[in-house]
């Protein structure tokens, strides 16, 4: 002891530490530090003084000093659960998660109901990737302290990481109820709700955050994302703009802003924002892909196709593309080579691009086409296709049987300067099936002079299906036109819309009899006209060379071009475009006129 150090009894030193703890609890850290130092000056190896000075150092982010002080305390009191637990927190902060877990387990062996130790062990296990173990200890903490919003939040994190989304949401809701002002909980709950496609509830979480913290960039971005998912693009845009102002280097934010502009058919504004995002992050695949589609929409194929390749690299699509064991074709000579066209995306995409098999065959390749099973028999009729695969071939088969492969939608890129259209028809219906359908359709049509097939709804899982599909009741004015026999070739959930209009629109429902695209093709051969929204049936009718009228939303897919009324892909197609997103009345009026003129 130094000559000027005060002489204190153990009880007096303990009283100093208690006074320090009282200050510590009320946030008077400097005063607490002074009390602890006084106790330590009198008793240089006092474990309590050492430990709580370590706690002060931890709070000041002086982690190495905190570890040294706490280690000295533990040398004097190795079985103190509180000291072990706090030393575990320091280890976690230093990145030693395994060491932290060991210290916290020692603490819990001494004090099995130590709620904070359970919680902090959960934190360490989360960092170590043991999500199930973390959840177990967070539950123990919750059981010991059910009013702790923090423990509920942490249990929610672990449950979400383990895939138990509903249970995680329950914990986040509990945490929010216990502490309604905790923004971290609201943001985490909102993001979880978004992944569960509960977008309106997610938006409410982010709105609450922004009400309290208007410049929270994450909440601004997430609220824009939630509105985006609900197709509320006008509302999303100002939040993306504000987020971009707050984080000017946020390429992902600007990409989403551009996407919202694209969804509203503001293509010039969208292009500016996509290019701005790419200035910030030149390798951002989402922006490159979306910019590629925007350029293709303008029919700039030289500029668009290379960017379109980025569809395979986006976060949502990357897992769908596997690296195959033989070379991807880059334009090499194909004489005598075995070539695999690989399936990707939807059936309509496969119908549209399998046309390039003919060009490959002209180069001398033996072409095999891997397509969706429901398309297989029809794909076999495409010129140049020698064999059709209706299931994914194994790597062993690909390595032994093929010299080259190419994803079906990448084929146009490999034929620069060549026309994008194929001679139509490039698919053919079975003549026997077509004859049978013709007899059935004629019998049902009676005296009607025109037989029209109708499809009003697409795949409900498509992101833009809410706009792309037309409610059947919106097309009802067509039923008043004389001389037409209507045939519903609608499949899927959209077919349920037939019943409410049955008494007002006589229409024969044939969708249940169409078990594959070969059957649909045979039916189309028996019809005079197909009217359809943007679905695989539009591509099928076009590939068959049959008259098809395609009804498009105001923001249509890139492949239908920007303003044209025909299709560069399908010469037999005619396009009818909305002028206002979601409003089909103008399209229906054009259809009425076109049908009336065609009947003269």
C-alpha positions as CSV (number, residue, x, y, z in Angstrom):
1,X,0.0,0.0,0.0
2,X,1.3,3.5,-0.8
3,X,2.0,5.8,2.1
4,X,-0.9,8.1,1.2
5,X,-3.5,5.5,0.6
6,X,-6.4,5.5,3.0
7,X,-6.7,2.6,5.4
8,X,-10.2,1.0,5.1
9,X,-11.7,-2.0,6.5
10,X,-13.3,-4.6,4.2
11,X,-16.7,-3.4,5.2
12,X,-15.8,0.1,4.3
13,X,-14.4,-0.9,0.9
14,X,-17.6,-2.9,0.3
15,X,-19.7,0.2,1.2
16,X,-17.7,2.2,-1.4
17,X,-18.5,-0.4,-4.0
18,X,-22.1,-0.3,-3.1
19,X,-22.1,3.5,-3.4
20,X,-20.4,3.1,-6.8
21,X,-23.1,0.6,-7.9
22,X,-25.8,3.1,-6.9
23,X,-24.2,5.7,-9.1
24,X,-23.6,3.2,-11.9
25,X,-27.3,2.2,-12.0
26,X,-28.4,5.9,-12.3
27,X,-25.9,6.6,-15.1
28,X,-23.4,8.6,-13.0
29,X,-20.5,6.7,-14.4
30,X,-17.7,9.0,-13.4
31,X,-18.9,9.0,-9.8
32,X,-19.1,5.3,-9.9
33,X,-15.6,5.0,-11.2
34,X,-14.3,7.3,-8.4
35,X,-15.9,5.1,-5.7
36,X,-14.5,1.9,-7.3
37,X,-11.0,3.5,-7.5
38,X,-11.2,4.5,-3.9
39,X,-12.0,1.0,-2.9
40,X,-9.2,-0.4,-5.0
41,X,-6.7,2.1,-3.7
42,X,-7.3,0.8,-0.2
43,X,-7.5,-2.9,-1.3
44,X,-5.5,-3.3,-4.6
45,X,-6.7,-6.8,-5.2
46,X,-10.3,-6.4,-4.2
47,X,-12.3,-8.5,-6.7
48,X,-15.4,-6.3,-6.6
49,X,-13.5,-3.1,-7.2
50,X,-11.5,-4.8,-10.0
51,X,-14.6,-6.3,-11.6
52,X,-16.7,-3.1,-11.6
53,X,-13.9,-1.0,-12.9
54,X,-13.8,-3.6,-15.7
55,X,-17.6,-3.0,-16.2
56,X,-16.9,0.8,-16.5
57,X,-14.2,0.1,-19.0
58,X,-16.6,-2.1,-21.0
59,X,-19.1,0.6,-21.1
60,X,-16.5,3.0,-22.4
61,X,-15.5,0.4,-25.1
62,X,-12.1,0.0,-23.5
63,X,-12.3,-3.7,-24.1
64,X,-8.7,-4.8,-23.4
65,X,-8.6,-2.9,-20.2
66,X,-12.0,-4.4,-19.2
67,X,-10.7,-7.9,-19.9
68,X,-7.5,-7.4,-17.8
69,X,-9.4,-6.0,-14.8
70,X,-12.1,-8.7,-14.9
71,X,-9.4,-11.4,-15.2
72,X,-7.7,-10.1,-12.1
73,X,-11.1,-10.2,-10.3
74,X,-11.7,-13.8,-11.5
75,X,-8.3,-14.8,-10.2
76,X,-9.5,-13.8,-6.8
77,X,-13.1,-15.0,-7.1
78,X,-13.2,-17.7,-9.8
79,X,-16.7,-19.0,-8.9
80,X,-18.5,-15.7,-9.1
81,X,-21.3,-16.1,-11.7
82,X,-21.7,-12.4,-12.3
83,X,-18.0,-11.9,-12.9
84,X,-17.9,-14.9,-15.3
85,X,-21.0,-13.6,-17.2
86,X,-19.6,-10.1,-17.6
87,X,-16.3,-11.4,-18.7
88,X,-18.2,-13.4,-21.3
89,X,-19.7,-10.2,-22.6
90,X,-16.3,-8.7,-23.0
91,X,-15.1,-11.8,-24.9
92,X,-18.1,-11.5,-27.2
93,X,-17.3,-7.8,-27.9
94,X,-13.7,-8.8,-28.6
95,X,-14.9,-11.4,-31.2
96,X,-14.0,-14.4,-29.1
97,X,-17.4,-16.1,-29.3
98,X,-16.2,-19.6,-28.3
99,X,-14.4,-18.1,-25.3
100,X,-17.5,-16.2,-24.4
101,X,-19.7,-19.3,-24.6
102,X,-17.3,-21.2,-22.3
103,X,-17.3,-18.4,-19.7
104,X,-21.1,-18.0,-19.8
105,X,-21.6,-21.8,-19.4
106,X,-19.4,-21.7,-16.3
107,X,-21.6,-18.8,-15.0
108,X,-24.8,-20.8,-15.6
109,X,-23.3,-23.9,-13.9
110,X,-23.1,-21.7,-10.8
111,X,-26.4,-19.9,-11.3
112,X,-28.8,-21.8,-13.6
113,X,-31.5,-19.2,-13.5
114,X,-29.2,-16.2,-14.4
115,X,-31.4,-14.6,-17.1
116,X,-28.7,-12.2,-18.4
117,X,-26.2,-15.1,-18.7
118,X,-28.7,-17.1,-20.7
119,X,-29.3,-14.2,-23.0
120,X,-25.6,-13.4,-23.5
121,X,-24.9,-17.1,-24.1
122,X,-27.6,-17.0,-26.7
123,X,-25.8,-14.0,-28.4
124,X,-22.5,-16.0,-28.5
125,X,-24.2,-19.1,-29.9
126,X,-25.9,-17.0,-32.6
127,X,-22.4,-15.7,-33.6
128,X,-21.1,-19.3,-33.6
129,X,-24.0,-20.4,-35.9
130,X,-25.8,-22.6,-33.3
131,X,-29.2,-21.1,-33.8
132,X,-31.1,-23.9,-32.0
133,X,-28.8,-23.6,-29.0
134,X,-29.2,-19.8,-29.0
135,X,-33.0,-20.1,-29.1
136,X,-32.9,-22.6,-26.1
137,X,-31.0,-20.1,-23.9
138,X,-33.1,-17.1,-25.1
139,X,-36.2,-19.1,-24.0
140,X,-34.6,-19.6,-20.6
141,X,-34.0,-15.9,-20.3
142,X,-37.6,-15.2,-21.3
143,X,-38.9,-17.6,-18.7
144,X,-36.8,-15.9,-16.0
145,X,-37.7,-12.3,-17.1
146,X,-41.0,-12.4,-19.1
147,X,-41.3,-8.6,-19.0
148,X,-38.0,-8.1,-20.8
149,X,-38.6,-6.7,-24.3
150,X,-34.9,-7.3,-25.1
151,X,-35.1,-11.0,-24.4
152,X,-38.2,-11.4,-26.4
153,X,-36.5,-9.6,-29.3
154,X,-33.5,-11.9,-29.2
155,X,-35.6,-15.0,-29.1
156,X,-37.5,-13.7,-32.1
157,X,-34.1,-13.2,-33.9
158,X,-33.1,-16.8,-33.2
159,X,-36.5,-18.2,-34.3
160,X,-36.4,-16.3,-37.5
161,X,-32.9,-17.4,-38.2
162,X,-34.1,-21.0,-37.7
163,X,-36.9,-20.6,-40.1
164,X,-39.7,-20.5,-37.5
165,X,-41.2,-17.3,-38.9
166,X,-44.6,-17.5,-37.2
167,X,-43.1,-18.1,-33.8
168,X,-40.5,-15.3,-34.4
169,X,-43.3,-12.9,-35.3
170,X,-45.0,-13.8,-32.0
171,X,-41.9,-12.8,-30.1
172,X,-41.4,-9.6,-32.1
173,X,-45.0,-8.7,-31.3
174,X,-44.4,-9.4,-27.6
175,X,-41.3,-7.3,-27.6
176,X,-43.1,-4.4,-29.3
177,X,-45.9,-4.6,-26.8
178,X,-43.4,-4.5,-23.9
179,X,-41.5,-1.6,-25.4
180,X,-43.5,0.2,-28.1
181,X,-40.8,2.7,-28.6
182,X,-38.0,0.3,-29.6
183,X,-37.3,1.1,-33.2
184,X,-35.0,-1.9,-33.7
185,X,-37.9,-4.2,-32.9
186,X,-40.3,-2.5,-35.3
187,X,-37.7,-2.7,-38.1
188,X,-37.0,-6.3,-37.5
189,X,-40.7,-7.2,-37.3
190,X,-41.4,-5.2,-40.4
191,X,-38.7,-7.0,-42.4
192,X,-39.9,-10.4,-41.2
193,X,-43.5,-9.5,-42.2
194,X,-42.2,-8.5,-45.6
195,X,-40.6,-11.9,-46.1
196,X,-43.9,-13.4,-45.1
197,X,-45.6,-11.3,-47.7
198,X,-47.7,-9.5,-45.1
199,X,-46.8,-6.2,-46.8
200,X,-49.5,-4.0,-45.3
201,X,-48.5,-5.0,-41.7
202,X,-44.8,-4.5,-42.7
203,X,-45.6,-1.0,-44.0
204,X,-47.3,-0.2,-40.7
205,X,-44.1,-1.1,-38.8
206,X,-41.9,1.1,-41.0
207,X,-44.5,4.0,-40.9
208,X,-44.3,3.9,-37.1
209,X,-40.5,4.1,-37.2
210,X,-40.5,7.1,-39.6
211,X,-43.1,8.9,-37.5
212,X,-40.6,8.9,-34.7
213,X,-37.4,9.1,-36.7
214,X,-38.1,10.6,-40.2
215,X,-34.5,10.3,-41.4
216,X,-34.1,6.6,-40.6
217,X,-32.7,5.5,-44.0
218,X,-33.4,1.8,-43.4
219,X,-37.0,2.4,-42.5
220,X,-37.4,4.7,-45.6
221,X,-36.0,2.0,-47.9
222,X,-38.1,-0.7,-46.3
223,X,-41.3,1.3,-46.4
224,X,-40.7,1.9,-50.1
225,X,-40.1,-1.8,-50.6
226,X,-43.3,-2.7,-48.8
227,X,-45.3,-0.2,-50.9
228,X,-43.5,-1.6,-54.0
229,X,-44.7,-5.1,-53.1
230,X,-48.3,-3.9,-52.9
231,X,-47.9,-2.2,-56.3
232,X,-48.2,1.2,-54.6
233,X,-45.4,2.6,-56.7
234,X,-46.4,6.3,-56.5
235,X,-46.2,6.0,-52.7
236,X,-42.9,4.0,-52.8
237,X,-41.0,6.6,-54.9
238,X,-40.8,9.5,-52.4
239,X,-39.5,7.1,-49.7
240,X,-36.8,5.7,-52.1
241,X,-35.9,9.3,-53.0
242,X,-35.6,10.3,-49.4
243,X,-33.5,7.2,-48.6
244,X,-31.3,8.0,-51.5
245,X,-30.8,11.6,-50.2
246,X,-29.8,10.2,-46.8
247,X,-27.5,7.6,-48.3
248,X,-26.3,9.0,-51.7
249,X,-24.0,6.0,-52.3
250,X,-26.9,3.5,-51.8
251,X,-26.9,1.7,-55.2
252,X,-29.6,-0.7,-54.1
253,X,-31.9,2.1,-53.0
254,X,-31.5,3.8,-56.4
255,X,-32.1,0.5,-58.2
256,X,-35.4,0.1,-56.4
257,X,-36.4,3.7,-57.2
258,X,-35.7,2.9,-60.9
259,X,-37.8,-0.3,-60.6
260,X,-40.7,1.7,-59.3
261,X,-40.4,4.2,-62.2
262,X,-40.3,1.2,-64.6
263,X,-43.5,-0.2,-63.1
264,X,-45.2,3.1,-63.8
265,X,-43.8,3.0,-67.4
266,X,-41.6,6.0,-66.8
267,X,-38.8,4.5,-68.8
268,X,-36.7,7.6,-69.3
269,X,-36.6,8.4,-65.6
270,X,-35.9,4.7,-64.8
271,X,-33.0,4.6,-67.2
272,X,-31.4,7.6,-65.5
273,X,-31.7,5.9,-62.1
274,X,-30.5,2.5,-63.3
275,X,-27.4,4.1,-64.8
276,X,-26.9,6.1,-61.6
277,X,-27.0,2.9,-59.6
278,X,-24.5,1.3,-61.9
279,X,-22.2,4.3,-61.5
280,X,-22.1,3.5,-57.8
281,X,-21.9,-0.2,-58.3
282,X,-21.0,-1.2,-61.8
283,X,-21.5,-4.9,-61.1
284,X,-25.0,-4.7,-59.5
285,X,-26.8,-7.5,-61.5
286,X,-30.3,-6.3,-60.7
287,X,-29.7,-2.9,-62.3
288,X,-27.9,-4.4,-65.3
289,X,-30.7,-6.9,-65.8
290,X,-33.5,-4.3,-65.5
291,X,-31.6,-1.8,-67.7
292,X,-31.2,-4.6,-70.3
293,X,-35.0,-5.2,-70.4
294,X,-35.6,-1.5,-70.7
295,X,-33.2,-1.3,-73.7
296,X,-34.8,-4.4,-75.2
297,X,-38.2,-2.8,-74.9
298,X,-36.9,-0.1,-77.2
299,X,-35.8,-2.9,-79.6
300,X,-32.1,-2.1,-79.2
301,X,-31.0,-5.7,-79.2
302,X,-27.3,-5.0,-79.6
303,X,-27.3,-3.1,-76.4
304,X,-29.9,-5.1,-74.6
305,X,-29.0,-8.8,-74.9
306,X,-25.6,-8.6,-73.1
307,X,-27.2,-6.8,-70.1
308,X,-30.1,-9.3,-70.2
309,X,-27.7,-12.0,-69.2
310,X,-27.6,-10.6,-65.7
311,X,-31.0,-12.2,-65.1
312,X,-28.9,-15.2,-64.0
313,X,-27.0,-13.3,-61.4
314,X,-29.7,-11.6,-59.4
315,X,-30.2,-12.5,-55.8
316,X,-33.6,-14.0,-56.5
317,X,-32.6,-16.0,-59.6
318,X,-29.0,-17.1,-59.1
319,X,-29.9,-20.3,-57.3
320,X,-31.9,-21.4,-60.4
321,X,-28.9,-21.6,-62.7
322,X,-26.4,-24.3,-62.2
323,X,-23.0,-24.5,-63.8
324,X,-23.0,-27.4,-66.2
325,X,-20.0,-29.7,-66.8
326,X,-19.6,-29.1,-70.5
327,X,-18.7,-25.7,-72.1
328,X,-21.3,-23.1,-72.5
329,X,-21.6,-22.2,-76.2
330,X,-20.0,-18.9,-77.1
331,X,-20.5,-19.1,-80.9
332,X,-18.0,-21.8,-81.8
333,X,-18.5,-24.0,-84.9
334,X,-21.2,-26.6,-84.4
335,X,-20.7,-29.0,-87.3
336,X,-21.2,-32.5,-85.8
337,X,-21.5,-31.2,-82.2
338,X,-24.1,-32.3,-79.7
339,X,-26.0,-29.3,-78.3
340,X,-28.3,-28.9,-75.3
341,X,-30.8,-26.1,-75.1
342,X,-31.5,-25.6,-71.3
343,X,-34.8,-24.9,-69.8
344,X,-35.3,-21.7,-67.8
345,X,-38.1,-19.5,-66.5
346,X,-41.7,-20.0,-67.7
347,X,-43.3,-22.0,-70.5
348,X,-43.9,-18.9,-72.5
349,X,-40.2,-18.0,-72.4
350,X,-39.4,-21.5,-73.6
351,X,-41.9,-21.3,-76.5
352,X,-40.5,-17.9,-77.5
353,X,-36.9,-18.8,-77.7
354,X,-36.7,-22.5,-78.6
355,X,-37.2,-21.2,-82.2
356,X,-33.4,-20.8,-82.4
357,X,-33.0,-24.6,-82.5
358,X,-33.4,-24.3,-86.3
359,X,-30.4,-21.9,-86.6
360,X,-28.3,-24.3,-84.4
361,X,-29.3,-27.2,-86.6
362,X,-28.3,-25.3,-89.7
363,X,-24.9,-24.9,-88.3
364,X,-24.6,-28.7,-88.1
365,X,-25.5,-29.3,-84.5
366,X,-27.6,-32.2,-83.2
367,X,-29.9,-30.2,-81.0
368,X,-31.7,-31.5,-77.9
369,X,-34.1,-29.3,-76.0
370,X,-34.8,-29.6,-72.3
371,X,-38.2,-28.0,-71.6
372,X,-41.1,-28.2,-69.2
373,X,-42.9,-31.6,-69.2
374,X,-46.2,-30.0,-70.3
375,X,-44.4,-28.6,-73.4
376,X,-42.4,-31.6,-74.4
377,X,-44.5,-33.2,-77.2
378,X,-45.0,-29.8,-78.8
379,X,-41.3,-28.8,-78.6
380,X,-40.6,-31.9,-80.6
381,X,-42.3,-30.3,-83.6
382,X,-39.9,-27.3,-83.6
383,X,-37.6,-27.3,-86.7
384,X,-34.1,-28.3,-85.6
385,X,-35.0,-30.2,-82.4
386,X,-33.8,-33.8,-82.7
387,X,-34.8,-34.8,-79.2
388,X,-36.7,-33.4,-76.2
389,X,-35.9,-33.8,-72.6
390,X,-38.7,-33.3,-70.1
391,X,-36.6,-33.5,-66.9
392,X,-33.2,-32.1,-65.9
393,X,-30.4,-34.2,-67.1
394,X,-27.7,-35.2,-64.6
395,X,-24.2,-33.7,-64.7
396,X,-22.9,-37.2,-65.7
397,X,-25.3,-37.3,-68.7
398,X,-24.4,-33.8,-69.8
399,X,-20.7,-34.4,-69.5
400,X,-20.9,-37.6,-71.6
401,X,-23.5,-36.7,-74.2
402,X,-23.1,-33.0,-75.0
403,X,-20.4,-30.8,-76.4
404,X,-22.1,-27.5,-75.7
405,X,-25.1,-26.1,-73.8
406,X,-26.9,-22.7,-73.8
407,X,-29.8,-21.4,-71.7
408,X,-32.8,-21.0,-74.0
409,X,-33.1,-17.2,-73.3
410,X,-29.4,-16.6,-74.1
411,X,-29.7,-17.9,-77.6
412,X,-30.5,-14.5,-79.2
413,X,-27.3,-13.1,-77.8
414,X,-25.3,-15.8,-79.7
415,X,-26.7,-14.8,-83.0
416,X,-25.8,-11.1,-83.3
417,X,-27.3,-9.3,-86.3
418,X,-29.7,-12.1,-87.1
419,X,-33.4,-11.6,-87.3
420,X,-35.1,-12.3,-84.0
421,X,-38.1,-13.9,-85.6
422,X,-38.4,-17.4,-87.0
423,X,-40.6,-18.4,-89.9
424,X,-44.0,-19.2,-88.4
425,X,-45.5,-21.5,-87.6
426,X,-42.5,-23.1,-85.9
427,X,-44.7,-25.3,-83.7
428,X,-47.4,-27.6,-85.0
429,X,-50.4,-29.2,-83.4
430,X,-51.1,-32.9,-83.8
431,X,-53.5,-33.2,-86.8
432,X,-55.6,-36.0,-85.2
433,X,-56.1,-34.0,-82.0
434,X,-56.8,-30.8,-84.0
435,X,-59.5,-32.6,-86.1
436,X,-61.1,-33.9,-82.9
437,X,-61.2,-30.4,-81.4
438,X,-62.5,-28.9,-84.6
439,X,-65.4,-31.3,-84.6
440,X,-66.2,-30.5,-80.9
441,X,-65.8,-26.7,-81.4
442,X,-68.0,-26.6,-84.5
443,X,-70.7,-28.5,-82.7
444,X,-70.6,-26.1,-79.7
445,X,-70.4,-23.0,-81.9
446,X,-73.6,-23.8,-83.8
447,X,-74.4,-21.0,-86.3
448,X,-71.8,-18.6,-84.9
449,X,-69.4,-17.5,-87.7
450,X,-66.4,-16.9,-85.5
451,X,-64.9,-19.1,-82.8
452,X,-62.9,-17.2,-80.2
453,X,-60.7,-18.6,-77.4
454,X,-60.3,-16.4,-74.3
455,X,-57.7,-16.3,-71.6
456,X,-58.1,-13.5,-69.0
457,X,-55.7,-14.4,-66.2
458,X,-52.1,-15.4,-66.0
459,X,-49.9,-17.0,-63.3
460,X,-50.9,-15.5,-59.9
461,X,-47.4,-15.9,-58.7
462,X,-46.0,-13.5,-61.3
463,X,-45.0,-10.2,-59.7
464,X,-47.1,-8.1,-62.0
465,X,-50.1,-10.5,-62.3
466,X,-52.3,-8.0,-60.5
467,X,-51.9,-5.7,-63.5
468,X,-51.2,-8.3,-66.2
469,X,-54.4,-10.2,-65.7
470,X,-57.8,-8.7,-66.6
471,X,-60.8,-9.5,-64.4
472,X,-63.3,-11.4,-66.6
473,X,-66.1,-9.1,-65.7
474,X,-64.2,-6.2,-67.2
475,X,-64.4,-7.9,-70.6
476,X,-68.2,-8.4,-70.3
477,X,-69.1,-5.9,-73.0
478,X,-67.6,-8.3,-75.6
479,X,-70.4,-10.7,-74.9
480,X,-72.9,-8.4,-76.5
481,X,-71.3,-8.7,-79.9
482,X,-73.2,-10.9,-82.3
483,X,-71.9,-13.9,-84.3
484,X,-69.2,-15.0,-81.9
485,X,-68.9,-18.4,-80.1
486,X,-66.7,-18.0,-77.0
487,X,-64.5,-20.7,-75.5
488,X,-62.7,-20.3,-72.2
489,X,-59.3,-21.9,-72.4
490,X,-58.4,-20.4,-69.0
491,X,-56.7,-22.7,-66.5
492,X,-55.8,-22.2,-62.9
493,X,-57.4,-20.0,-60.2
494,X,-58.7,-17.5,-62.8
495,X,-61.2,-20.1,-64.1
496,X,-63.3,-19.5,-61.0
497,X,-64.3,-16.1,-62.5
498,X,-66.5,-17.9,-65.0
499,X,-69.3,-18.7,-62.6
500,X,-70.3,-15.1,-61.7
501,X,-70.7,-14.2,-65.4
502,X,-72.2,-17.4,-66.6
503,X,-75.7,-16.0,-67.0
504,X,-74.6,-13.0,-68.9
505,X,-71.9,-14.4,-71.1
506,X,-72.5,-17.8,-72.8
507,X,-69.0,-19.4,-72.9
508,X,-67.9,-23.0,-73.1
509,X,-65.2,-23.8,-70.5
510,X,-62.6,-26.1,-72.0
511,X,-59.7,-25.5,-69.6
512,X,-60.2,-28.7,-67.7
513,X,-59.7,-30.8,-70.8
514,X,-56.3,-29.2,-71.6
515,X,-53.8,-31.4,-69.9
516,X,-50.7,-30.2,-71.7
517,X,-49.7,-27.6,-74.4
518,X,-50.1,-30.1,-77.2
519,X,-53.8,-30.3,-76.3
520,X,-54.0,-26.5,-76.1
521,X,-52.3,-26.2,-79.5
522,X,-54.8,-28.6,-81.0
523,X,-57.7,-26.5,-79.6
524,X,-56.2,-23.3,-80.9
525,X,-56.0,-24.8,-84.4
526,X,-59.7,-25.3,-84.3
527,X,-60.4,-21.6,-83.4
528,X,-60.5,-18.5,-85.6
529,X,-59.0,-16.2,-83.0
530,X,-57.4,-16.3,-79.6
531,X,-57.8,-13.3,-77.3
532,X,-55.5,-13.4,-74.3
533,X,-53.6,-11.4,-71.7
534,X,-49.8,-11.8,-71.6
535,X,-49.5,-15.5,-70.8
536,X,-47.9,-18.6,-72.4
537,X,-51.0,-19.0,-74.5
538,X,-50.1,-15.8,-76.3
539,X,-46.7,-17.3,-77.2
540,X,-48.2,-20.6,-78.2
541,X,-50.8,-19.1,-80.6
542,X,-48.0,-16.9,-82.1
543,X,-45.7,-19.9,-82.5
544,X,-48.5,-21.7,-84.2
545,X,-49.1,-18.8,-86.6
546,X,-52.7,-18.4,-85.4
547,X,-54.4,-15.0,-85.1
548,X,-53.9,-13.9,-81.5
549,X,-54.9,-10.6,-79.9
550,X,-52.8,-9.8,-76.8
551,X,-54.1,-7.5,-74.1
552,X,-51.3,-5.7,-72.3
553,X,-51.1,-3.6,-69.2
554,X,-49.8,0.0,-69.4
555,X,-46.4,-1.4,-68.2
556,X,-46.1,-4.6,-70.3
557,X,-43.2,-7.0,-70.5
558,X,-40.2,-5.9,-72.5
559,X,-40.8,-8.4,-75.3
560,X,-44.0,-6.6,-76.6
561,X,-42.0,-3.4,-77.4
562,X,-42.9,0.1,-76.4
563,X,-45.7,1.5,-78.5
564,X,-46.2,-0.9,-81.4
565,X,-49.5,-2.6,-82.2
566,X,-47.9,-5.7,-83.7
567,X,-45.2,-8.1,-82.5
568,X,-41.7,-8.5,-83.9
569,X,-41.7,-12.0,-82.5
570,X,-45.1,-13.2,-83.8
571,X,-46.4,-11.9,-87.1
572,X,-49.9,-13.2,-86.4
573,X,-50.2,-11.2,-83.2
574,X,-52.0,-7.9,-82.7
575,X,-51.5,-5.9,-79.5
576,X,-54.0,-3.9,-77.5
577,X,-52.5,-1.7,-74.8
578,X,-53.8,0.0,-71.7
579,X,-53.3,3.7,-71.5
580,X,-53.8,3.8,-67.7
581,X,-52.4,1.1,-65.4
582,X,-55.2,-1.1,-64.1
583,X,-57.9,0.3,-66.4
584,X,-59.0,-2.1,-69.1
585,X,-61.9,0.0,-70.4
586,X,-60.0,1.5,-73.2
587,X,-58.7,-1.9,-74.3
588,X,-62.2,-3.4,-74.2
589,X,-63.5,-0.5,-76.4
590,X,-60.7,-1.2,-78.9
591,X,-61.6,-4.8,-78.9
592,X,-65.3,-4.1,-79.6
593,X,-64.3,-2.0,-82.5
594,X,-61.9,-4.5,-83.9
595,X,-64.3,-7.4,-83.5
596,X,-67.1,-5.4,-85.2
597,X,-64.9,-4.5,-88.1
598,X,-63.6,-8.0,-88.5
599,X,-67.1,-9.4,-88.7
600,X,-68.0,-7.2,-91.7
